[in-house]
Amino acid sequence: MKKAALGLLLMCCLLLTGCGGGQEIESCLFVLSMAVDPAPDGNLTVTVKALSGTQEAVGGASSSGQAAQQEGDTQGAQPDGEIEQPEPGYIVMSATAPSCLRALNLLSSTTPRTVNLSQLREIVISRTLAETDATLSILREIHGMYRANGGAIVVVTPDDAGDFIRRQRAILGVRLSKYLEVLFDHFSQMDTIPPDAQLASVIAAMESDTMDALAVYAAANTFDASLVLSGGADMDRLPGHLPRTSPAENEYLGSALFSGPRMTGTLTGEETGLLCLMMGRAQRHAAFIGDALYRTKLPTRVRRSIGDDGTLKVHIDMLLEHVAGEEREAAAAIAAQIEREAVGVLLKLRAASCDGVGFGRIAIRQCIDIPAWEAVNWPERYETAGVSVAADVRIQ
């Protein structure tokens, strides 16, 4: 019995010796943010923000492995050659090449470490590039060849994408990677960014015949925004137009709409909240309606269907509790407002040829096989379909 136990222990030791071809942490350049911009002559400029891993950056630590573990505690790093170092502990590098893959290879060949995207938190693409068919191939290259974190959030910006990640700073006493996780989780809870903006989900939606992709829309705010929508919802605007000041210059607000691999439109933050609601993915527990604050008492129930006449239908059933402010609107008026605004979002999606709600997944259930589904010609049918939203709102 003892011999059997000893043999089992020796076998476990052999299995734990790590002969699987893994990489040493010291040999990796851990990228946290990546940006892709168009460059002259059909090239792409790829910019990455990564851990610097220098001894100074970690207060005397002896390896870049410790830098990866102590990312948030960096102090006093110095620039290394021409490499940008916008803040202690992080570096920014760029490469220009005919493809995203070759640009990443250039970064690997000119850096004494292997580019590692396992800790990637966001991929920022400039809008001018997102409005071409190149987006899908870029995301495939990043995800497939460099084993990027499939949960990284895909962001589209009207600004220069490289400058966007250069502006990014870890604030409120956390490291950058954790800050980005908390940031995206926060806006997801507010329903001001789309629910399926992760890299793997965006690629799957772009390749799907029954669903279109949604990415986060973001821009920089220079703190001189003057767009105040009198009587409108606070979040009913695009990033870069919020009349406020904050330590964070970059704003994540709204959705970038895609039809296949090409960006075709945007939704404001408030419109994105209605989109999340119609998708059955809303997480917001409190919302301003008029001058009053309401909270949902029970999970909102949503039913989506396609009528016999091809109308795209959404039924919303919600129970609200008045929390604060002056309650001026009756339940029927609130329901009518939700119906009117939700229909506007569906029409905006339809005009952008973006089936972000996923009606195609309902339509395909009516087909017995693939040829029958192909005969439906869903993209054309979707663009001409009528829309209808019914809301049942109760207030306690």
C-alpha positions in Angstrom: 0.0 0.0 0.0 2.8 2.4 0.9 4.6 1.5 -2.3 1.5 2.3 -4.4 1.1 5.7 -2.6 4.8 6.5 -3.2 4.5 5.6 -6.8 1.4 7.9 -7.2 3.3 10.7 -5.5 6.2 10.3 -7.9 3.9 10.4 -10.8 2.3 13.6 -9.6 5.7 15.2 -9.3 6.5 14.3 -12.8 3.3 15.8 -14.0 4.0 19.0 -12.2 7.4 19.6 -13.7 6.0 21.7 -16.4 7.4 20.2 -19.6 4.5 21.5 -21.7 6.3 24.2 -23.7 5.0 27.1 -21.5 6.5 30.5 -21.4 8.4 32.0 -18.5 6.7 35.1 -17.2 9.9 37.0 -17.4 10.0 36.6 -21.2 6.6 38.1 -21.8 5.4 41.6 -22.6 2.0 41.7 -21.0 -0.3 43.9 -23.0 -3.3 45.5 -21.2 -4.7 47.8 -24.0 -4.4 47.6 -27.7 -5.4 50.2 -30.4 -5.6 49.9 -34.1 -5.6 52.9 -36.5 -5.5 53.2 -40.3 -2.1 54.3 -41.7 -1.1 55.6 -45.2 -0.9 53.3 -48.2 -3.4 50.8 -46.7 -1.2 50.0 -43.6 -2.3 49.7 -40.0 -0.7 51.3 -36.9 -1.0 49.1 -33.8 -0.4 50.7 -30.4 -0.1 48.7 -27.2 0.0 49.7 -23.6 1.9 47.2 -21.5 3.6 46.6 -18.2 7.1 48.1 -18.3 8.5 45.5 -15.9 11.6 47.6 -15.0 13.2 47.3 -11.6 12.5 50.9 -10.9 8.9 50.5 -11.7 8.4 47.9 -9.0 10.6 49.5 -6.3 13.6 47.2 -6.7 11.9 44.0 -7.8 14.2 41.6 -9.6 12.0 40.4 -12.4 9.3 41.3 -14.8 7.3 38.5 -13.3 7.1 40.5 -10.2 6.1 43.5 -12.3 3.1 41.6 -13.6 2.1 40.7 -10.1 2.7 44.2 -8.6 1.3 46.2 -11.5 -0.6 48.6 -9.4 2.4 49.4 -7.1 4.7 50.9 -9.7 6.8 54.0 -8.9 9.5 56.0 -10.5 10.0 54.2 -13.9 12.3 56.0 -16.4 11.9 56.0 -20.2 13.8 53.4 -22.1 15.2 54.8 -25.3 12.4 56.1 -27.6 9.7 54.0 -25.9 6.9 56.1 -24.5 6.3 55.8 -20.8 3.3 58.0 -20.0 3.0 56.9 -16.4 5.1 54.8 -14.0 5.1 51.1 -14.6 3.6 51.2 -18.1 5.0 51.7 -21.6 3.3 52.5 -24.9 4.7 51.1 -28.2 3.6 51.3 -31.8 4.3 49.5 -35.0 3.0 50.1 -38.6 2.6 47.3 -41.1 0.3 46.0 -43.8 -1.7 43.9 -41.3 -2.3 43.8 -37.6 -0.6 40.5 -37.4 2.6 41.8 -39.0 2.5 44.9 -36.8 2.4 42.6 -33.7 5.3 40.6 -35.1 7.3 43.8 -35.4 6.6 44.6 -31.8 7.8 41.2 -30.8 10.9 41.4 -32.9 11.9 44.8 -31.7 11.2 44.1 -28.0 13.3 41.7 -25.9 10.1 39.9 -24.9 7.3 38.0 -26.5 4.0 39.9 -26.9 1.5 38.2 -24.6 -2.2 39.1 -24.9 -3.5 36.8 -22.1 -4.0 39.9 -19.9 -5.6 42.0 -22.6 -8.5 44.1 -21.3 -9.6 46.2 -24.2 -9.1 46.5 -28.0 -9.8 50.0 -29.3 -10.4 50.5 -33.1 -10.8 53.9 -34.8 -14.2 54.5 -36.3 -12.7 55.2 -39.8 -11.3 51.6 -39.7 -14.4 50.1 -38.1 -16.5 51.4 -41.0 -14.6 49.1 -43.4 -14.7 45.3 -43.9 -11.2 45.0 -42.2 -12.6 44.8 -38.7 -13.4 41.1 -38.6 -10.0 40.1 -40.0 -8.2 42.3 -37.5 -10.1 40.8 -34.6 -9.6 37.3 -35.9 -5.8 37.8 -36.2 -5.6 39.2 -32.6 -7.7 36.4 -31.2 -6.4 33.5 -33.1 -2.6 34.0 -33.5 -1.8 35.7 -30.2 -4.3 33.8 -28.0 -5.8 37.0 -26.8 -8.1 37.1 -23.8 -11.5 36.4 -25.3 -13.1 38.5 -22.7 -11.3 41.7 -23.8 -13.8 44.5 -24.5 -14.0 45.8 -28.1 -14.2 49.6 -28.3 -14.8 51.9 -31.2 -13.7 55.5 -31.0 -14.1 58.5 -33.3 -10.7 59.7 -32.0 -7.3 58.4 -32.8 -7.3 55.0 -31.1 -3.6 55.1 -30.1 -4.1 58.5 -28.4 -7.2 57.1 -26.7 -5.2 54.5 -24.8 -2.3 56.9 -24.2 -4.8 59.1 -22.3 -6.0 56.2 -20.2 -4.9 56.3 -16.6 -5.4 54.0 -13.6 -7.3 56.1 -11.1 -8.9 55.6 -7.6 -5.9 53.7 -6.3 -6.1 50.5 -8.5 -3.8 49.1 -11.1 -4.8 49.6 -14.8 -6.0 46.1 -15.5 -8.2 46.1 -12.5 -9.4 49.6 -13.2 -10.6 48.5 -16.7 -12.4 45.5 -15.3 -14.2 47.6 -12.7 -14.9 50.3 -15.3 -16.6 48.0 -17.8 -18.5 46.2 -15.1 -19.8 49.5 -13.7 -21.1 50.7 -17.1 -22.6 47.2 -17.7 -24.5 47.6 -14.5 -25.8 51.0 -15.7 -26.8 49.5 -19.1 -24.9 52.3 -21.0 -22.7 49.9 -22.9 -23.9 46.8 -24.9 -23.8 43.4 -23.0 -22.0 41.3 -25.6 -19.0 43.5 -26.5 -16.3 40.9 -25.6 -13.8 40.0 -28.3 -15.1 36.4 -28.7 -18.7 37.5 -28.7 -18.1 40.2 -31.3 -16.3 37.8 -33.6 -19.1 35.2 -33.3 -21.8 37.8 -34.0 -20.0 39.2 -37.1 -19.7 35.6 -38.4 -23.4 34.8 -37.6 -26.3 34.9 -40.0 -28.8 35.5 -37.2 -27.3 38.2 -35.1 -25.2 41.4 -35.6 -22.4 42.6 -33.4 -22.3 45.5 -30.9 -19.2 47.2 -29.6 -18.7 49.9 -27.0 -18.6 53.4 -28.3 -16.1 55.7 -26.5 -14.4 59.1 -26.9 -12.4 61.6 -25.0 -14.0 64.5 -23.2 -11.9 67.7 -23.1 -14.2 69.1 -20.4 -15.6 71.9 -22.5 -18.6 70.0 -23.7 -21.6 72.3 -23.9 -24.3 69.9 -25.2 -27.0 69.9 -22.5 -30.2 68.3 -23.6 -32.9 70.3 -22.0 -35.7 67.9 -20.9 -33.8 64.9 -22.2 -32.3 61.9 -20.3 -28.9 62.5 -18.8 -27.3 59.6 -20.8 -29.1 60.4 -24.1 -25.9 61.5 -25.8 -22.7 60.1 -27.2 -19.3 60.0 -25.4 -17.4 63.3 -25.6 -20.6 65.3 -25.0 -21.1 64.9 -21.3 -21.1 68.4 -19.5 -18.9 67.3 -16.6 -15.4 67.2 -15.4 -13.7 64.1 -14.0 -10.3 62.5 -13.4 -11.1 60.1 -16.3 -10.8 61.9 -19.7 -12.1 58.9 -21.7 -15.8 58.3 -21.7 -17.4 54.9 -22.4 -21.0 55.5 -23.4 -23.3 54.0 -26.0 -22.9 51.4 -28.7 -21.2 51.0 -32.1 -23.6 49.1 -34.4 -22.3 46.6 -37.0 -23.9 45.0 -40.0 -21.7 42.0 -40.7 -18.0 43.1 -40.2 -18.8 46.8 -41.0 -19.8 49.6 -38.5 -23.0 51.2 -39.7 -24.2 53.4 -36.8 -24.3 54.4 -33.2 -26.6 54.4 -30.2 -26.5 56.9 -27.3 -26.1 55.7 -23.7 -29.9 55.9 -23.1 -30.7 54.1 -26.4 -28.2 51.4 -25.4 -30.2 51.0 -22.1 -33.4 50.4 -24.1 -31.5 48.0 -26.3 -30.4 46.0 -23.3 -33.9 46.0 -22.0 -35.3 44.6 -25.3 -32.6 42.0 -25.4 -33.6 40.8 -21.9 -30.2 41.7 -20.6 -30.9 44.9 -18.7 -29.1 45.1 -15.3 -30.1 48.6 -14.3 -32.0 48.6 -11.0 -32.8 52.3 -10.8 -33.6 54.9 -13.4 -34.7 58.5 -13.7 -38.1 58.9 -15.4 -39.0 62.6 -15.6 -37.9 64.2 -12.4 -38.3 61.1 -10.2 -36.1 58.1 -9.4 -37.6 54.6 -9.7 -36.2 51.2 -8.8 -37.3 47.9 -10.3 -38.7 45.6 -7.6 -38.7 42.4 -9.6 -36.6 41.3 -12.6 -38.1 42.8 -15.8 -39.7 40.2 -18.1 -39.3 40.6 -21.8 -40.8 38.6 -24.6 -39.7 38.9 -28.2 -41.5 37.5 -31.2 -42.2 37.8 -34.9 -45.8 38.2 -36.0 -47.5 36.4 -38.8 -47.2 39.5 -40.9 -43.4 39.7 -40.2 -43.7 42.5 -37.5 -40.8 42.5 -35.0 -42.5 42.5 -31.6 -41.3 43.2 -28.1 -43.4 43.0 -24.9 -42.0 44.4 -21.7 -43.4 43.8 -18.2 -41.9 45.8 -15.4 -42.7 46.6 -11.8 -41.3 49.9 -10.5 -41.0 51.4 -7.0 -40.9 55.2 -6.6 -37.7 56.1 -4.6 -37.1 59.8 -4.8 -38.0 63.0 -6.6 -41.4 64.3 -7.6 -43.6 61.6 -9.1 -45.4 63.3 -12.0 -45.9 60.5 -14.5 -48.5 57.8 -14.1 -47.8 54.2 -15.0 -49.6 54.5 -18.3 -47.5 57.6 -19.3 -44.3 55.9 -18.4 -45.3 52.8 -20.4 -46.1 55.0 -23.4 -42.8 56.8 -23.2 -40.9 53.4 -23.0 -42.9 52.1 -26.0 -42.2 55.3 -28.1 -38.4 55.4 -27.3 -38.0 51.6 -27.8 -39.6 51.8 -31.2 -37.2 54.6 -32.1 -34.3 52.3 -31.1 -35.6 49.4 -33.2 -36.1 51.7 -36.2 -32.5 53.1 -35.7 -31.2 49.5 -35.6 -33.1 48.6 -38.7 -31.9 51.6 -40.6 -28.3 50.5 -39.8 -29.1 47.0 -40.9 -28.0 45.8 -37.4 -30.1 43.0 -35.9 -28.6 43.7 -32.4 -31.7 42.5 -30.6 -31.5 39.0 -32.2 -34.7 38.6 -34.1 -32.9 36.5 -36.6 -32.5 33.8 -33.9 -36.3 33.8 -33.6 -36.8 33.7 -37.4 -34.5 30.8 -38.0 -36.6 28.6 -35.6 -39.4 28.7 -38.2 -37.1 27.0 -40.8 -36.8 23.2 -41.0 -33.3 23.3 -42.6 -30.5 25.5 -43.9 -31.8 25.9 -47.5 -35.2 27.0 -46.0 -33.4 29.6 -43.9 -31.3 30.9 -46.8 -34.5 31.2 -48.9 -35.9 33.6 -46.2 -33.2 36.2 -47.1 -33.3 37.5 -43.6 -31.2 40.7 -44.1 -33.6 42.1 -46.7 -36.6 40.9 -44.7 -35.3 42.6 -41.5 -34.7 45.9 -43.2 -38.4 46.1 -44.3 -40.1 44.6 -41.3 -42.5 46.6 -39.1 -41.8 47.1 -35.4 -44.0 47.1 -32.4 -43.3 47.5 -28.6 -45.8 47.0 -25.8 -44.9 47.9 -22.2 -46.9 46.9 -19.1 -45.7 49.1 -16.3 -46.9 49.0 -12.7 -45.8 51.4 -9.9 -45.8 50.5 -6.2 
